[in-house]
């Protein structure tokens, strides 16, 4: 499904939805993702959920202007709070910090025990989200990476199943991105490595007493180089 109205990030999230599913979009903002999925006949129904009344009202107006009130319902909700158990097949949580996504998953764990798929797109602390997915009984089936206006975004697709990464590097960088030698991911690691090298030299020159910080960056550089060898 291609759409010129959605950002690359949101298009990648929307493309991760299984055709014929029912979805809940947590933190829907203006409702763009459920609207596009409904317009493309990808979903049977959607619940667009947000904690803030303003964005949710804008979402409702957007849904109404697209004649989709029969397909998409809006619901004021703190995370998964107002979602019923087994109400939808797929839950989307995109565009939030990793800590907030983990909080939503922890508080709403009972609501997502029978999903076909859980799609998350954390903006920060991605490794913590990968760990949380494993902790609540989800296996990561794929990761998609997009670059947009100089920023890099990770979209994580997960389904029910037991999985633990023995290699901690997979939690920090993403097993699937490494294994499929994703070119955008390679670019992301290369840029990160360059930044870390610059930071290391600056610290050694200006703050040589910051031994712990210097050692931590050296270790991160070592891991990044190991990852790049695989790409």
C-alpha positions as CSV (number, residue, x, y, z in Angstrom):
1,X,0.0,0.0,0.0
2,X,1.5,3.3,-1.1
3,X,0.3,6.7,0.2
4,X,1.6,10.1,-0.6
5,X,-0.1,11.7,2.4
6,X,1.6,9.6,5.1
7,X,5.2,10.1,6.2
8,X,7.7,7.3,5.4
9,X,7.5,6.3,9.1
10,X,3.7,6.1,9.2
11,X,3.6,4.3,5.8
12,X,6.0,1.6,7.1
13,X,3.8,1.2,10.2
14,X,0.6,0.9,8.1
15,X,2.2,-1.5,5.7
16,X,2.9,-3.8,8.6
17,X,-0.8,-4.4,9.2
18,X,-2.2,-7.8,8.1
19,X,-5.0,-7.3,5.5
20,X,-8.5,-8.0,6.9
21,X,-7.5,-7.2,10.5
22,X,-9.2,-5.1,13.2
23,X,-6.8,-2.6,14.8
24,X,-6.4,-0.3,17.8
25,X,-4.1,2.7,17.2
26,X,-2.8,3.9,20.5
27,X,-1.8,7.5,20.6
28,X,-3.5,8.0,17.2
29,X,-3.0,11.7,17.1
30,X,-5.0,12.9,14.1
31,X,-6.0,9.3,13.1
32,X,-3.9,9.2,9.9
33,X,-2.9,5.6,10.0
34,X,-6.4,4.0,10.6
35,X,-7.9,6.4,8.0
36,X,-5.4,5.3,5.4
37,X,-5.8,1.6,6.3
38,X,-9.6,2.0,6.0
39,X,-9.5,3.9,2.7
40,X,-7.3,1.1,1.3
41,X,-9.7,-1.6,2.5
42,X,-6.9,-3.1,4.6
43,X,-8.9,-3.4,7.9
44,X,-12.4,-4.4,9.0
45,X,-12.5,-1.9,11.8
46,X,-10.3,0.4,13.9
47,X,-10.3,2.0,17.3
48,X,-8.4,5.3,17.2
49,X,-7.3,6.0,20.8
50,X,-5.5,8.9,22.4
51,X,-5.1,10.3,25.9
52,X,-5.6,13.9,24.7
53,X,-9.0,15.3,23.8
54,X,-7.7,17.8,21.2
55,X,-5.9,15.4,18.9
56,X,-8.7,12.9,19.3
57,X,-11.3,15.4,18.2
58,X,-9.2,16.3,15.2
59,X,-9.0,12.5,14.4
60,X,-12.8,12.3,14.7
61,X,-13.2,15.2,12.3
62,X,-10.7,13.6,9.8
63,X,-12.6,10.3,10.1
64,X,-15.9,12.0,9.5
65,X,-14.6,14.0,6.5
66,X,-13.5,10.7,4.9
67,X,-16.9,9.1,5.6
68,X,-15.3,6.4,7.8
69,X,-17.3,6.8,11.0
70,X,-18.8,3.3,10.4
71,X,-15.3,1.8,10.3
72,X,-13.3,3.8,12.8
73,X,-14.3,4.6,16.3
74,X,-12.5,7.2,18.5
75,X,-11.9,6.5,22.2
76,X,-10.4,8.7,24.9
77,X,-8.0,6.4,26.6
78,X,-4.8,6.4,28.7
79,X,-2.8,3.8,26.8
80,X,-4.7,0.5,26.5
81,X,-7.1,1.3,29.4
82,X,-10.3,1.6,27.3
83,X,-9.6,-1.4,25.1
84,X,-11.5,-4.6,25.9
85,X,-9.7,-7.9,25.9
86,X,-9.9,-9.7,22.5
87,X,-11.5,-6.6,20.9
88,X,-9.0,-6.3,18.0
89,X,-6.4,-8.4,16.2
90,X,-3.6,-5.8,16.0
91,X,-2.4,-3.1,18.3
92,X,-0.2,-0.2,17.0
93,X,1.8,1.9,19.4
94,X,3.9,4.4,17.4
95,X,5.8,7.6,17.8
96,X,6.4,7.5,21.5
97,X,9.4,7.2,23.8
98,X,10.5,3.6,24.7
99,X,9.8,4.1,28.4
100,X,6.2,5.2,27.7
101,X,5.6,2.3,25.3
102,X,6.9,-0.1,27.9
103,X,4.6,1.5,30.5
104,X,1.6,1.1,28.2
105,X,2.5,-2.6,27.5
106,X,3.0,-3.3,31.2
107,X,-0.2,-1.7,32.4
108,X,-2.3,-3.2,29.5
109,X,-0.7,-6.6,29.3
110,X,-4.0,-8.4,29.9
111,X,-5.5,-6.6,26.9
112,X,-3.0,-8.0,24.4
113,X,-2.8,-11.7,25.2
114,X,-4.4,-12.9,22.0
115,X,-3.3,-10.4,19.3
116,X,-2.3,-11.6,15.8
117,X,0.3,-8.8,15.8
118,X,1.8,-6.1,18.0
119,X,3.4,-3.2,16.1
120,X,5.6,-0.7,18.0
121,X,7.7,2.2,16.8
122,X,9.7,3.6,19.7
123,X,11.5,6.9,19.3
124,X,14.0,6.2,22.1
125,X,15.4,3.3,24.3
126,X,14.6,0.8,21.6
127,X,16.5,-2.0,23.3
128,X,14.3,-1.7,26.4
129,X,11.2,-2.2,24.2
130,X,12.7,-5.3,22.6
131,X,13.3,-6.7,26.1
132,X,9.8,-5.8,27.2
133,X,8.2,-7.6,24.2
134,X,10.1,-10.8,25.0
135,X,9.2,-10.4,28.7
136,X,5.4,-10.3,27.9
137,X,5.6,-13.3,25.6
138,X,6.0,-11.8,22.2
139,X,8.6,-12.8,19.6
140,X,10.0,-10.2,17.2
141,X,9.2,-11.5,13.7
142,X,10.7,-8.5,11.8
143,X,12.1,-5.0,12.1
144,X,11.8,-2.3,9.5
145,X,14.0,0.8,9.4
146,X,13.2,4.0,7.6
147,X,15.1,7.3,7.3
148,X,13.2,10.5,7.0
149,X,14.6,14.0,7.0
150,X,17.8,12.8,8.6
151,X,16.1,10.8,11.4
152,X,16.1,7.1,11.7
153,X,13.0,5.1,12.8
154,X,12.7,1.5,14.0
155,X,9.4,-0.3,13.4
156,X,9.2,-3.6,15.3
157,X,6.7,-6.3,14.3
158,X,6.0,-8.9,17.0
159,X,3.6,-11.9,17.4
160,X,2.9,-14.2,20.3
161,X,5.7,-16.7,21.1
162,X,8.6,-17.3,23.4
163,X,11.9,-15.8,22.4
164,X,15.0,-14.6,24.2
165,X,18.1,-13.1,22.6
166,X,21.2,-14.8,23.9
167,X,23.3,-12.2,22.2
168,X,22.8,-8.8,24.0
169,X,23.9,-7.0,20.8
170,X,20.5,-8.1,19.3
171,X,18.6,-6.2,21.9
172,X,20.6,-3.0,21.2
173,X,20.7,-3.2,17.4
174,X,18.0,-5.6,16.3
175,X,18.5,-9.2,15.2
176,X,16.5,-8.9,12.0
177,X,18.2,-5.7,10.9
178,X,21.6,-7.3,11.3
179,X,20.6,-10.6,9.7
180,X,19.0,-9.1,6.6
181,X,21.9,-6.6,6.2
182,X,19.5,-3.7,6.0
183,X,21.1,-0.9,4.1
184,X,19.4,2.0,6.0
185,X,20.4,0.3,9.3
186,X,24.0,0.1,8.0
187,X,23.9,3.8,7.3
188,X,22.6,4.4,10.8
189,X,25.3,2.4,12.5
190,X,28.0,4.0,10.3
191,X,26.8,7.5,11.4
192,X,26.6,6.4,15.0
193,X,30.1,5.1,14.9
194,X,31.4,8.3,13.4
195,X,29.7,10.3,16.2
196,X,31.1,8.1,18.9
197,X,34.6,8.4,17.5
198,X,34.4,12.2,17.5
199,X,33.0,12.1,21.0
200,X,35.7,9.8,22.2
201,X,38.5,12.0,20.8
202,X,36.9,15.1,22.3
203,X,36.6,13.5,25.8
204,X,40.2,12.2,25.7
205,X,41.3,15.8,24.8
206,X,39.1,17.8,27.1
207,X,38.0,15.4,30.0
208,X,40.6,12.7,30.3
209,X,39.5,12.1,33.9
210,X,36.1,10.9,32.7
211,X,37.5,7.3,32.6
212,X,34.2,5.4,33.0
213,X,32.5,7.4,30.2
214,X,35.5,7.0,27.9
215,X,35.6,3.2,28.5
216,X,31.8,3.0,27.8
217,X,32.2,4.7,24.5
218,X,35.2,2.5,23.6
219,X,33.0,-0.5,24.3
220,X,30.2,0.9,22.2
221,X,32.5,1.6,19.3
222,X,33.8,-2.0,19.5
223,X,30.3,-3.4,19.3
224,X,29.4,-1.1,16.4
225,X,32.4,-2.3,14.5
226,X,31.4,-5.9,15.1
227,X,27.9,-5.2,13.9
228,X,29.2,-3.5,10.7
229,X,31.3,-6.5,9.9
230,X,28.0,-8.5,9.7
231,X,26.4,-6.0,7.4
